[in-house]
Structure formats: structure tokens, C-alpha cells
Amino acid sequence: MAWSEIAYPSLVYVHLLLFVLWLGADVGVFLLGQHFRKRHDYSLDQRLALLKLLVLVDMTPRSAWALMVPVSLSVVKMGGWWDLPLALLAAAWVIGGVWLWLVWDAHTHDQTPRAARDRRYENALKYALTAFYLWLGAQSLLTGAPLAPGWLAWKALLFGAIFVAAIGIDVSFKPVGPQLMRLLSEGSSDATEVPLRRTMDRTRIWVMAIYILLVVTSWLGAVKPGL
């Protein structure tokens, strides 16, 4: 079988694999977070160990998300859904590679000025990509171009909504750092645990939104309804 015959199906498979890794690992992150919240079932040291594992597992969906941008646009290009300019496709791969590097560099140098700088750059990329995908989906739904199929336009729009929800997670989760430091310095009590629990509860709303959006976007890609 010639490579030209298997290139597109292989790329679709990679796209599907990234979705599985993203959602599957995110469920693991969710479960670890649920157990971290059980202050009466685990010691503080055990809960901190769970938190460290959560951060490590979370690198999988973060990595899959960064790669999903160039891979999804490559699928659209190769499948003939959008005659995407090669320069834009190349830029998508550069952006995906830079984003992936920022994610892992920040993880490797956590709690340092370098990590803070990496996350500022990553946030800038997220805001730019949010605007791009929301524009792409809305423009296509309103005019039928550049994405002609309605299901694909909706998929682009909902992918932009995933970025919005992820930004919501970052904003909601910001108080966790100081709250964790207070928990470590003062120990477990209602005064230290209740605010932390409240912050995590607010963040879970955005997390559940991402799960729903991921399931819907994957359904659109698999079923391709005539919207």
C-alpha cells in the first residue's frame, strides 16, 4: 500500500489518539483531585503525594491539547475540508511545537521566574488561538467559508469554547497556590481547608464544561451530521 493511501487515515488516527489521551488523562486528574479533597480519609502528606501525581498526570492532556492544534488543521487540509495555505499550516506546527515546549519547560522549572515567564507566553498563545477558533467557527457558520460543512464549523467554534473554558480554569485556580501554602504552614483546619475547597469547587465547573465540549466535538467529527 502506498504511503499516499495511508497518510490521511494515519493522521486521523493520531487525531483520535490525542483525543483519547486528553480526555482519559483528564479523568485521572479529576479522580486524583477528588481524593485530594478527602481531608478526613487521608493524611496531609498522602494528599500532597496525590497532588504531585495529579500535576504529573495533567501533563498528558496539556501536551495533547498543544498538539491538537497542528494535527487538527493538518487533518482538515489533507482531508480536503479547507484549502489551508501551507504557510498557515506550517505556522500552526511551529505554534504547536512552541506551546508544547513552554508546557514542559514550565513544568521542569516549576516555582521559578522562568516557569512564570513560560506561562505568560503560553497564556498569550491561548488567547490568540481562542480568538482564531471562535472566529473560524463563527465566520464559517455565517458565510459557509472557509469551512463549508456545518458540523466542521461547529467543531471549530466549540474548540474555541474549550479554550475559553480552559482560561476559566486558570483564572479560577489562581488562588490555589497561596491557599496551599497556608495549608502547609498552618496545617489542616476549617480555616485553611474551606477556602481551598471552595476554589476547587469553582474550578470544577469549568472542568466539567471541557469534558462536555470534548465529547460533543468528538461526536461531530465521528458522525458528521448534516448541520
N, C-alpha and C positions, 0 to 999 in steps of 0.2 A: 504494500500500500504506500502510495506517495505521501510525502510529508504534507503537501498541499491539501490532501484529503482528510488528514487528521489534525491539522493545526487548529482549525476553528473549534471542533469538538473538544480538543485538549484544553483550549483556553476557557471554554465554557465550564469544563470540569474544574479548572483552577479557581474560577469564579465561585463555583458551588462549594469547593473545599474551603475557601476563605469565609464564606457564609457559615459553614458548619463550625469552623474553628472560632469564629466571632461569637456566635450565639451559644455554642456549647461551653466555651470557657467562661462566658459571661454568667451562665447559670452557676458555674463553680464559684465565681466571685460572689454571686448573690448568696449562695448557701454558706460560704465562709463568713460573710457579713452577718448573716442571721445568727450563726453560732457565736460570733464575737459579741453580739448584743446580750447574750445569756449570762449576765453577771453573777447569777446565783448557781449556775451549773459548772462554771469554770473559774479557776483562779486567774488573777490578773496576768500572771506570767503565761498561762496557757492561752489566754485571749490575745496577748501580744504576739505569740507564736502564730496563731491563726491569722492575725492581721498581716504579719510578714509574708505568710503563704498567699494571702489574698493579693497583696501587691505584686507578687511574682506571677501568679496565675493571670492577673489583669494585663500582663504584658502581651498575652496572646491576642485578645480582642483588639488591643491598641495597635498591634502590628498588622493584624488582618484589616483593620479599618484603613490604615495608611496605604496598604497595597490594593485595597478595593478600588481606589480612585483610578489608577492607571489601568488596572485589569478590566474594570467595567467599561471604560472608554475604549479599550482595545477590542473587547467583545462587540461593542456597538459598531466600531469601524469595520472589523473583519466580517461581521455578520451582514453588512450592507444596510444597517439601520440608519446610519448617518455617515455621509461622506466627510468625515472629520479631517481637517487639514493635518498633514503629517507633522507640521511644526507644533500644532496644538497637542497632538498625541505625544510627541517627544517631550514637550513641556510637562505633560501630565506624569510621565515616568520620572522626570527629574524631580518634580514636586513630591511624588510618592516616595522616591528614594531619600530625599532630604528630610521629609516628615518621619520616615522610619528611623533614620539616623538620630534625629532630635529626640524621639521617644526613648531610644535605647541609651543615648548619651546622658539624658537627664536621669534615667534610672541608675546608670552606673555611677554617676556623680551626685546622687541624691543628697539633699540638705547642704548644697554648696551654691555659691553665686553662679557657677557655670550651669547648674541644673535650672536655676531660676531664669537665666538668660535663655536656655533652650526652650523652656516652657512658654516664655513670652513670644519667641519666634513661632512655636507650634500654634499658639493661640491666634497669631496673625494669619497663619495658613488656614486655620479652621474658619475664621471669619470670612476670608476671601472665598473659600470653597463653599461655604454656606450660601453666600450671595450668588455664586456661579450656578449651583444646582437649583436653587429656588428660581433664578431667572430662567434657566434652561427648561425646567418643567412648566413654569407658568407661560413662558413665551410659546412653547410647543402646544400647550393646551388651547391657547387663544388663537394661534395662527396656523397650527398644523406643521410648523417647521421650527427648528431643524429636525425634531423628532416627530415623524408623521404618525406612527401608531399611538393611539390614546393611552394604551397600557404602559408604553415605554415613557411617555411624557409624565404620567402619574408616578411611575417608578422614580424618575429623576426628581420630581417635586418632593416625594416622600423621603428620598435620600437626603435632600436638603433639610427636611424636617428632622431627620436623625441628627444632623449636625446641630440644629437648634437645641434639641433635647440634650445632646452631649455638652453643649455650652451651659445649659441649665444645670447639669450635674456639677460641672466645675464651679459654677457660682454658688450653688447650694452647699457644696462640700468644703468650701474655703474655710469656714470656722473650725473644721475638724482638727486641723493642726494645733492651734492654741488649746483647744479643748482636750486633746490627747496629752499635751504637755502638762496641763493642770491635773489630769487624771494620774499621770505618772508621779508628779511631785507631791500631790496631796492624798493619793490613794482613792480607792473606790468608796463612794458615798453618793447619796442622792444629789448633793450639791455638784459633784463632778460628773455623775453618770446621766442625770436627766437632761441637761443641755446637749450632751453628746448624742444621746438617743433621739432627741428632738431634731437635731441636724440630720442624722441618718434617715429619719422618717421622711423628712422633706426631700432628701435626695432620692429616695426610693421611688417617688412619683415619676421623676424623670427617667429613672432606670426602667420602670415598667413601660413607659412610653416608648423607649427604644426597642424593647422586646416586641411590642405590638407592631411598631413600624417595620422592624426587620422581617417579621412573619408576613406582613402584608406585601412588602416589596418583593420578597422571595416568591410569594404566591403569584404576583403579577408576572414575574419573569418566567415561571414554570407553566402557568395556564395560558397566558397571553390573551385575556378576554377582549372581546371586541368593544372597547370603550370609545 
